[in-house]
């Protein structure tokens, strides 16, 4: 996330061309498969993933949705509570929070018939950790012994496999970490840790063209820019078998068009209601409108690789920009209260025990126009006299809220062009520009959690060289507190150390938290039992088609 945004991931959607063009890909009606019952197919809005669907290379929502459907990992996050529960793990044992012995349940298979074994995990994790494979989620393996040799910070890798992984027998493997990490087992539901069949390694190109997993669905076909078709796998042996025949994920580059298709009967499910329709959705859809709190935080990140945004005094400018944003007005008028002004860098879904602290940001996240303008001036003013906020324009109603944020900043600064929205056409192009370090100023950096731990809201986004640290912020004090938290075996003490790390993010204003997000969805009369999980993703396998 996920995310996350990782799957923190942010989503990209948009209108399929005409429904007729998408239908050419399959013999299905525009709204989904004909008929009803356990073999009926539903259609859902979607966006092309940024990368091929390799589990260790997918860190955004659209690809993550598919991986959630075609893979099952050692752990699975409860679709209602988010709790990490055993799935393929029969046992995960440790006596010191550093060395783990993992036993895989017997009888699981991939959809091509291959058995899921201990080696399926070890080979997959070694692949993900290898520098030469250039996997975006390689960072998730950093605490396993030998990562510094398979994925060195500089120079060539000196090992092909992680020394901390060892296959004991077909169903057992051991994991040795380089330091204590008490919550390591709870991370193992994240897609980066998915097992892979031998087919992935024997014919990688064929696997990428048509991924093979071990989950309740399998990929039938994919036409980039149009549709991915997934179908129920009858050989799946898990407790969460699909209650429908499959899902046609239709590519949209505009969620407003997806909503219109839903209302006209050409689409069954939209899991991102456009901001312009949030006020109408309850009346349009009645009890077929779903809104649920989710582990999603919208932020503005900064390009710390640009000296203009990382020079002395810029902490005041960043804090001033935060105080110039009227979060309450924006969340009420644009998002119809389906967003809540953020007061920290995590999410309320974590709860107090999990590390959420309402008001943690303090006055820096309050709308204080006079103080905002003063801080910006004291910090040396806006770089170049103007701030440009970059966002992807194809999903999530981002244009609406970015324009509102700029209007708020412009009112505070007393000039019409102090803040200017800078749209990028597609999510994929947007992510590529971020990867190429081409952000001219603050940029949208929404995060959807990968797993419900405070660690996941802080470390992937702010730790030095972390996988989703898109702005390349680096702070030794923050890193030290994260390391101490991860090494702590007592959960309560670990959370307190993470809060100390978060205080560094706050004091440096490493990113501006904007609002917590509810998941929102609408569905057709053909469907029932539609729900969103704490990651704001539809629980596809539970949906019934009438």
C-alpha positions as CSV (number, residue, x, y, z in Angstrom):
1,X,0.0,0.0,0.0
2,X,0.0,-1.6,-0.1
3,X,0.4,1.1,0.2
4,X,-0.4,2.9,1.1
5,X,0.1,5.1,-0.9
6,X,3.1,2.7,-1.3
7,X,0.1,0.5,-2.1
8,X,0.3,3.9,-0.5
9,X,-0.4,3.7,-3.0
10,X,-2.7,5.7,-4.9
11,X,-5.2,4.7,-7.5
12,X,-5.6,5.4,-11.1
13,X,-8.9,4.9,-13.0
14,X,-10.6,6.2,-16.0
15,X,-13.2,5.7,-18.6
16,X,-13.0,2.7,-20.7
17,X,-13.6,3.8,-24.2
18,X,-17.0,2.9,-25.1
19,X,-18.4,-0.2,-23.5
20,X,-18.6,-1.9,-26.8
21,X,-14.9,-1.7,-27.4
22,X,-14.2,-3.3,-24.0
23,X,-16.7,-6.0,-24.7
24,X,-14.8,-7.1,-27.8
25,X,-12.3,-8.6,-25.3
26,X,-14.8,-11.1,-23.8
27,X,-18.2,-12.6,-24.4
28,X,-19.8,-10.7,-21.5
29,X,-22.5,-8.1,-21.3
30,X,-21.4,-4.5,-20.6
31,X,-22.3,-4.6,-17.0
32,X,-20.7,-8.0,-16.3
33,X,-21.4,-11.7,-16.9
34,X,-24.9,-12.6,-17.9
35,X,-27.2,-14.5,-15.6
36,X,-26.6,-14.8,-11.8
37,X,-25.4,-17.0,-9.1
38,X,-22.0,-18.4,-8.1
39,X,-20.8,-18.4,-11.7
40,X,-21.9,-14.9,-12.7
41,X,-19.2,-12.3,-13.4
42,X,-19.3,-8.7,-12.1
43,X,-17.6,-5.6,-13.6
44,X,-15.7,-3.1,-11.5
45,X,-13.8,0.1,-12.2
46,X,-10.0,-0.1,-12.3
47,X,-6.8,1.5,-13.5
48,X,-3.8,0.0,-15.3
49,X,-1.1,-0.8,-12.7
50,X,2.2,1.0,-13.0
51,X,4.3,-2.2,-13.3
52,X,4.0,-5.9,-14.2
53,X,2.2,-7.8,-11.4
54,X,5.2,-9.2,-9.7
55,X,4.4,-9.2,-6.0
56,X,7.7,-7.6,-5.0
57,X,7.3,-4.9,-7.7
58,X,3.8,-3.7,-7.0
59,X,3.4,-0.9,-4.5
60,X,0.3,0.9,-5.7
61,X,-3.4,0.2,-5.3
62,X,-4.5,-0.9,-8.8
63,X,-1.9,-3.6,-9.1
64,X,-2.4,-4.5,-5.4
65,X,-6.1,-5.2,-6.0
66,X,-5.2,-7.9,-8.5
67,X,-2.5,-9.4,-6.3
68,X,-5.0,-9.5,-3.4
69,X,-7.3,-11.6,-5.6
70,X,-4.8,-14.0,-7.2
71,X,-2.5,-14.6,-4.2
72,X,-2.7,-15.8,-0.6
73,X,0.2,-15.3,1.7
74,X,1.4,-16.6,5.1
75,X,-1.0,-14.1,6.7
76,X,-4.2,-12.5,5.6
77,X,-5.7,-9.3,7.0
78,X,-9.2,-9.7,8.3
79,X,-11.5,-7.8,5.8
80,X,-13.4,-6.2,8.7
81,X,-10.9,-5.5,11.4
82,X,-7.5,-5.6,9.5
83,X,-6.1,-8.1,12.0
84,X,-3.3,-10.3,10.7
85,X,-4.5,-13.9,10.7
86,X,-2.8,-17.1,9.7
87,X,-3.5,-18.1,6.1
88,X,-0.8,-20.4,4.6
89,X,1.1,-20.2,7.9
90,X,0.5,-23.2,10.1
91,X,2.9,-21.8,12.7
92,X,5.4,-18.9,13.1
93,X,7.6,-19.5,16.0
94,X,10.3,-17.4,17.7
95,X,12.0,-17.1,21.1
96,X,13.9,-13.9,20.5
97,X,11.9,-11.8,17.9
98,X,14.9,-12.2,15.6
99,X,15.0,-15.9,14.5
100,X,11.7,-17.3,13.1
101,X,10.7,-20.8,12.2
102,X,7.8,-20.9,9.7
103,X,5.7,-23.9,8.9
104,X,3.6,-23.8,5.8
105,X,0.2,-25.5,5.7
106,X,0.0,-28.7,3.7
107,X,-2.0,-29.2,0.5
108,X,-1.9,-25.7,-1.0
109,X,-1.3,-25.4,-4.7
110,X,-0.9,-22.7,-7.4
111,X,-3.5,-22.6,-10.0
112,X,-1.2,-24.4,-12.5
113,X,-1.1,-27.4,-10.1
114,X,2.3,-26.7,-8.6
115,X,2.4,-27.3,-4.8
116,X,3.1,-24.3,-2.5
117,X,6.1,-25.2,-0.5
118,X,8.6,-23.5,1.8
119,X,10.8,-23.0,-1.2
120,X,8.0,-21.1,-3.0
121,X,8.4,-18.4,-0.3
122,X,12.2,-18.5,0.0
123,X,12.7,-18.3,-3.8
124,X,10.2,-15.4,-4.1
125,X,11.8,-13.5,-1.3
126,X,15.3,-14.0,-2.7
127,X,14.1,-12.7,-6.0
128,X,12.4,-9.7,-4.5
129,X,15.6,-8.8,-2.5
130,X,18.0,-9.0,-5.4
131,X,19.3,-5.7,-6.7
132,X,19.5,-7.0,-10.3
133,X,15.8,-7.7,-10.3
134,X,15.0,-4.0,-9.5
135,X,11.9,-4.7,-7.4
136,X,10.2,-1.7,-5.9
137,X,9.4,-3.6,-2.7
138,X,12.9,-4.9,-2.2
139,X,13.0,-2.7,0.9
140,X,10.6,-5.1,2.7
141,X,13.3,-7.7,2.9
142,X,15.9,-5.3,4.4
143,X,15.8,-6.8,7.9
144,X,16.6,-10.3,6.7
145,X,20.3,-11.3,7.1
146,X,22.3,-10.9,4.0
147,X,20.2,-8.1,2.5
148,X,23.2,-5.8,2.4
149,X,24.9,-8.3,0.1
150,X,21.9,-9.0,-2.2
151,X,20.9,-5.3,-2.3
152,X,23.9,-3.1,-1.4
153,X,23.4,0.7,-1.1
154,X,26.2,1.1,-3.6
155,X,28.2,-1.1,-5.9
156,X,27.4,-4.6,-7.2
157,X,25.6,-7.2,-5.2
158,X,27.9,-9.9,-3.8
159,X,25.3,-12.6,-3.1
160,X,22.3,-13.9,-5.0
161,X,20.4,-15.1,-2.0
162,X,19.6,-13.9,1.5
163,X,21.8,-15.7,4.0
164,X,19.0,-15.4,6.6
165,X,16.6,-17.7,4.6
166,X,17.0,-21.4,4.8
167,X,14.7,-24.2,3.6
168,X,14.4,-26.9,6.3
169,X,12.0,-29.2,4.4
170,X,9.1,-29.0,2.0
171,X,6.9,-27.2,4.6
172,X,9.4,-25.5,6.8
173,X,11.8,-22.6,6.5
174,X,13.7,-20.3,8.8
175,X,14.2,-16.6,8.8
176,X,17.1,-14.8,10.6
177,X,16.8,-11.1,10.9
178,X,19.7,-8.7,11.3
179,X,17.9,-7.1,14.3
180,X,14.9,-7.8,16.5
181,X,11.6,-7.1,14.8
182,X,8.8,-8.1,17.0
183,X,5.9,-7.4,14.6
184,X,7.6,-9.1,11.6
185,X,5.0,-11.9,11.5
186,X,2.2,-9.3,11.1
187,X,3.8,-7.9,8.0
188,X,3.7,-11.2,6.2
189,X,0.2,-10.6,4.7
190,X,1.6,-7.9,2.5
191,X,1.9,-8.8,-1.2
192,X,5.7,-8.5,-1.4
193,X,5.9,-11.7,0.7
194,X,3.7,-13.8,-1.6
195,X,4.9,-17.2,-2.7
196,X,5.9,-17.8,-6.4
197,X,5.6,-20.9,-8.5
198,X,8.6,-22.3,-10.4
199,X,6.8,-21.1,-13.6
200,X,7.7,-17.6,-12.6
201,X,11.4,-18.4,-12.8
202,X,11.3,-20.9,-15.7
203,X,9.4,-18.7,-18.1
204,X,9.2,-15.3,-16.6
205,X,7.9,-13.5,-19.7
206,X,5.0,-15.9,-19.9
207,X,4.2,-15.5,-16.2
208,X,4.2,-11.7,-16.5
209,X,1.9,-11.9,-19.5
210,X,-0.5,-14.1,-17.5
211,X,0.3,-14.3,-13.8
212,X,-0.2,-17.5,-11.9
213,X,-1.0,-17.4,-8.2
214,X,-2.6,-19.4,-5.4
215,X,-5.6,-17.3,-4.6
216,X,-9.4,-17.6,-5.2
217,X,-9.1,-16.0,-8.7
218,X,-6.9,-16.5,-11.7
219,X,-6.1,-14.2,-14.6
220,X,-7.9,-15.1,-17.7
221,X,-6.8,-12.2,-20.0
222,X,-5.5,-8.6,-19.9
223,X,-5.6,-5.9,-22.5
224,X,-3.7,-2.9,-21.2
225,X,-5.8,0.3,-21.3
226,X,-9.0,-1.7,-21.5
227,X,-9.7,-4.6,-19.2
228,X,-8.3,-7.4,-17.0
229,X,-10.6,-10.5,-16.6
230,X,-10.3,-12.6,-13.6
231,X,-12.2,-15.8,-13.1
232,X,-12.9,-17.9,-10.0
233,X,-10.4,-20.8,-9.6
234,X,-12.3,-23.9,-8.7
235,X,-9.2,-25.6,-7.3
236,X,-8.7,-23.0,-4.6
237,X,-8.8,-24.6,-1.1
238,X,-8.9,-21.6,1.2
239,X,-11.8,-20.7,3.5
240,X,-12.5,-17.6,1.4
241,X,-13.6,-19.1,-1.9
242,X,-15.1,-16.7,-4.4
243,X,-18.9,-16.4,-4.2
244,X,-19.1,-15.2,-7.8
245,X,-17.7,-16.4,-11.1
246,X,-15.2,-13.7,-11.6
247,X,-14.5,-10.0,-11.9
248,X,-13.9,-7.9,-15.1
249,X,-11.7,-5.0,-14.0
250,X,-12.4,-2.2,-16.6
251,X,-9.9,0.6,-17.1
252,X,-11.2,4.1,-16.5
253,X,-9.1,7.3,-16.8
254,X,-11.9,9.3,-15.2
255,X,-13.9,8.2,-12.2
256,X,-16.8,10.4,-13.2
257,X,-17.3,8.4,-16.3
258,X,-17.1,5.2,-14.2
259,X,-19.9,6.6,-12.0
260,X,-22.0,7.5,-15.0
261,X,-21.6,3.9,-16.3
262,X,-22.7,2.6,-13.0
263,X,-25.8,4.7,-13.0
264,X,-26.6,3.7,-16.6
265,X,-26.3,0.0,-15.9
266,X,-23.0,-0.5,-17.8
267,X,-20.9,-1.2,-14.7
268,X,-21.5,-3.1,-11.5
269,X,-19.1,-1.6,-9.0
270,X,-17.3,1.7,-8.6
271,X,-14.9,1.9,-5.6
272,X,-13.9,5.5,-6.0
273,X,-16.9,7.9,-6.0
274,X,-15.9,11.2,-7.7
275,X,-15.9,14.2,-5.4
276,X,-18.5,15.9,-7.6
277,X,-21.0,13.0,-6.9
278,X,-20.5,12.5,-3.2
279,X,-23.4,14.8,-2.4
280,X,-25.6,12.9,-4.9
281,X,-24.5,9.3,-4.2
282,X,-26.7,8.6,-1.1
283,X,-29.8,9.6,-3.1
284,X,-28.7,8.0,-6.3
285,X,-27.8,4.7,-4.8
286,X,-29.6,4.4,-1.4
287,X,-28.2,1.5,0.5
288,X,-26.0,0.6,-2.5
289,X,-23.7,3.5,-1.5
290,X,-20.9,2.4,0.9
291,X,-18.6,4.6,2.9
292,X,-16.2,3.1,5.4
293,X,-13.2,4.4,7.4
294,X,-10.0,3.3,5.8
295,X,-6.3,3.3,6.5
296,X,-5.7,6.0,4.0
297,X,-3.8,9.3,4.6
298,X,-3.6,12.1,2.0
299,X,-0.4,14.2,2.2
300,X,1.7,16.6,0.3
301,X,5.3,15.5,0.0
302,X,8.3,17.6,-0.9
303,X,11.2,17.1,-3.3
304,X,14.1,17.2,-0.7
305,X,16.5,16.3,-3.6
306,X,15.8,19.9,-4.8
307,X,18.0,22.3,-2.8
308,X,15.3,25.0,-3.1
309,X,13.1,22.9,-0.9
310,X,15.8,21.6,1.5
311,X,17.8,24.8,2.4
312,X,17.9,26.4,5.9
313,X,14.6,28.0,6.8
314,X,12.4,25.7,4.6
315,X,11.0,24.0,7.7
316,X,9.2,27.3,8.4
317,X,8.0,27.5,4.9
318,X,6.6,23.9,4.9
319,X,4.9,24.5,8.3
320,X,3.5,27.8,7.0
321,X,2.1,26.1,3.9
322,X,0.4,23.5,6.2
323,X,-1.2,26.2,8.3
324,X,-2.4,28.0,5.1
325,X,-4.6,25.0,4.1
326,X,-8.2,25.2,5.4
327,X,-8.7,21.4,5.8
328,X,-12.1,21.7,7.4
329,X,-13.6,23.7,4.6
330,X,-12.1,21.5,1.9
331,X,-13.2,18.2,3.4
332,X,-16.7,19.5,4.0
333,X,-17.4,21.3,0.7
334,X,-15.5,19.0,-1.7
335,X,-15.6,15.6,0.0
336,X,-19.0,15.9,1.8
337,X,-17.3,14.9,5.0
338,X,-16.0,11.6,3.6
339,X,-12.6,12.9,4.6
340,X,-11.5,14.1,8.0
341,X,-8.9,16.8,8.6
342,X,-5.6,15.0,9.5
343,X,-4.0,15.8,12.9
344,X,-1.2,13.3,12.6
345,X,0.7,11.2,10.1
346,X,-1.0,7.8,10.7
347,X,-4.7,6.9,10.7
348,X,-7.6,6.6,13.2
349,X,-8.1,3.0,12.1
350,X,-5.0,2.1,14.2
351,X,-6.7,3.2,17.4
352,X,-5.0,4.6,20.5
353,X,-3.2,1.3,21.2
354,X,-1.9,1.1,17.7
355,X,-0.3,4.6,17.8
356,X,-2.9,7.0,16.5
357,X,-2.8,10.3,18.5
358,X,-5.5,12.8,17.6
359,X,-4.0,16.3,17.6
360,X,-0.4,15.1,17.4
361,X,0.4,17.6,14.7
362,X,-0.7,20.5,16.9
363,X,-1.1,24.0,15.5
364,X,0.9,23.1,12.4
365,X,-2.2,21.3,11.0
366,X,-4.6,24.1,12.0
367,X,-5.8,26.8,9.7
368,X,-3.9,29.9,10.9
369,X,-3.6,32.4,8.0
370,X,-1.7,35.2,9.7
371,X,0.8,32.8,11.3
372,X,1.1,30.9,8.0
373,X,2.1,34.0,6.0
374,X,4.5,35.1,8.7
375,X,6.3,31.7,8.8
376,X,6.6,31.6,5.0
377,X,8.2,35.0,5.0
378,X,10.5,34.2,7.9
379,X,11.6,31.0,6.0
380,X,12.7,33.0,3.0
381,X,9.4,32.9,1.0
382,X,8.2,30.4,-1.6
383,X,11.0,29.1,-3.8
384,X,10.9,31.2,-7.0
385,X,8.0,33.1,-5.5
386,X,5.5,30.3,-6.3
387,X,4.6,26.8,-5.2
388,X,3.4,24.3,-7.8
389,X,1.5,21.2,-6.5
390,X,1.8,18.2,-8.9
391,X,-0.9,15.5,-9.0
392,X,-2.2,12.9,-11.4
393,X,-5.4,14.1,-13.0
394,X,-6.9,10.7,-14.0
395,X,-8.1,9.5,-10.6
396,X,-9.4,10.3,-7.2
397,X,-10.9,13.8,-7.9
398,X,-7.4,15.1,-7.2
399,X,-7.8,18.2,-9.4
400,X,-10.7,19.4,-7.3
401,X,-8.9,19.3,-4.0
402,X,-5.6,20.5,-5.3
403,X,-7.3,23.5,-6.8
404,X,-9.0,24.1,-3.4
405,X,-5.7,23.8,-1.6
406,X,-4.1,26.3,-3.9
407,X,-7.0,28.7,-3.5
408,X,-6.6,28.5,0.3
409,X,-2.8,29.2,0.0
410,X,-3.5,32.1,-2.5
411,X,-5.9,33.7,-0.1
412,X,-3.4,33.5,2.7
413,X,-0.6,34.9,0.6
414,X,-2.8,37.6,-0.9
415,X,-1.8,36.8,-4.5
416,X,-3.6,34.7,-7.1
417,X,-0.6,32.8,-8.4
418,X,1.3,32.0,-5.2
419,X,0.1,28.4,-5.6
420,X,-0.6,26.7,-9.0
421,X,-1.9,23.2,-9.6
422,X,0.3,21.1,-12.0
423,X,-1.6,18.1,-13.4
424,X,0.0,15.1,-14.9
425,X,-2.2,13.1,-17.3
426,X,-2.0,9.6,-16.0
427,X,-1.1,7.8,-12.8
428,X,1.6,5.8,-14.5
429,X,3.3,8.9,-16.0
430,X,3.0,10.6,-12.6
431,X,4.7,7.7,-10.8
432,X,7.4,7.6,-13.4
433,X,8.1,11.4,-12.9
434,X,8.3,10.8,-9.2
435,X,10.8,8.0,-9.7
436,X,12.8,10.2,-12.0
437,X,12.9,12.9,-9.3
438,X,11.2,15.5,-11.5
439,X,8.8,17.1,-9.0
440,X,9.1,20.9,-9.1
441,X,7.5,21.4,-5.7
442,X,5.0,19.7,-3.3
443,X,3.2,16.7,-4.8
444,X,0.4,14.4,-3.9
445,X,1.6,11.5,-1.9
446,X,-1.5,9.6,-0.6
447,X,-0.8,6.5,1.4
448,X,-2.9,3.4,1.8
449,X,-1.6,1.2,4.5
450,X,-0.1,-2.2,3.6
451,X,-0.8,-3.6,7.0
452,X,-2.4,-2.0,10.1
453,X,0.8,-1.0,12.0
454,X,2.1,2.5,12.9
455,X,5.4,1.3,11.5
456,X,3.8,1.1,8.0
457,X,2.7,4.7,8.1
458,X,6.1,6.0,9.1
459,X,9.0,3.8,7.9
460,X,8.2,3.2,4.2
461,X,7.5,6.9,3.7
462,X,10.2,8.7,5.8
463,X,13.0,6.3,6.5
464,X,16.2,7.0,4.6
465,X,16.0,5.5,1.1
466,X,12.8,3.6,2.0
467,X,10.7,2.2,-0.8
468,X,8.0,4.9,-0.8
469,X,10.2,7.8,0.4
470,X,9.4,9.6,-2.8
471,X,10.7,13.0,-1.7
472,X,14.0,11.4,-0.5
473,X,13.8,13.0,3.0
474,X,16.5,11.7,5.4
475,X,16.9,12.3,9.1
476,X,19.2,10.3,11.3
477,X,17.2,10.9,14.5
478,X,14.0,9.6,12.8
479,X,15.9,6.5,11.5
480,X,17.3,5.8,15.0
481,X,13.8,5.9,16.7
482,X,12.4,3.6,14.0
483,X,15.3,1.1,14.5
484,X,14.7,1.2,18.3
485,X,11.0,0.7,17.8
486,X,11.4,-2.3,15.5
487,X,13.8,-3.9,18.0
488,X,11.4,-3.6,20.9
489,X,9.6,-6.8,21.8
490,X,7.0,-5.1,23.9
491,X,4.3,-3.7,21.6
492,X,3.5,-0.7,23.9
493,X,7.1,0.4,24.1
494,X,7.5,-0.1,20.4
495,X,4.6,2.2,19.7
496,X,6.0,4.9,22.0
497,X,9.3,4.8,20.1
498,X,7.4,5.1,16.8
499,X,5.6,8.2,18.3
500,X,9.0,9.7,19.0
501,X,10.0,9.1,15.4
502,X,6.7,10.7,14.3
503,X,7.6,13.7,16.4
504,X,10.6,14.2,14.2
505,X,8.4,14.2,11.1
506,X,6.2,16.7,12.8
507,X,9.0,19.0,14.0
508,X,10.7,19.0,10.6
509,X,7.4,19.0,8.7
510,X,8.7,16.2,6.4
511,X,5.3,16.1,4.7
512,X,2.0,17.9,5.2
513,X,-0.8,15.7,6.4
514,X,-4.1,16.7,4.8
515,X,-6.9,14.4,5.7
516,X,-7.9,10.8,6.5
517,X,-10.0,9.1,3.9
518,X,-13.1,7.0,3.9
519,X,-13.4,4.4,1.3
520,X,-16.4,5.0,-0.9
521,X,-18.2,2.7,-3.3
522,X,-21.4,2.3,-5.2
523,X,-22.8,-0.8,-6.8
524,X,-25.5,-2.0,-9.1
525,X,-28.7,-3.9,-8.2
526,X,-27.2,-7.1,-9.5
527,X,-24.8,-7.2,-6.5
528,X,-25.1,-7.9,-2.8
529,X,-22.8,-8.3,0.2
530,X,-20.5,-5.5,-1.1
531,X,-18.1,-4.2,1.5
532,X,-14.8,-2.4,1.6
533,X,-11.9,-3.7,3.8
534,X,-9.8,-1.4,6.0
535,X,-7.6,-0.8,3.0
536,X,-10.5,0.7,1.0
537,X,-10.5,-2.2,-1.4
538,X,-13.7,-4.2,-2.3
539,X,-13.8,-7.6,-0.7
540,X,-14.4,-9.1,-4.2
541,X,-14.5,-12.8,-3.1
542,X,-17.5,-12.1,-0.8
543,X,-19.7,-10.3,-3.4
544,X,-22.7,-12.2,-4.7
545,X,-24.3,-11.6,-8.1
546,X,-28.0,-11.9,-8.3
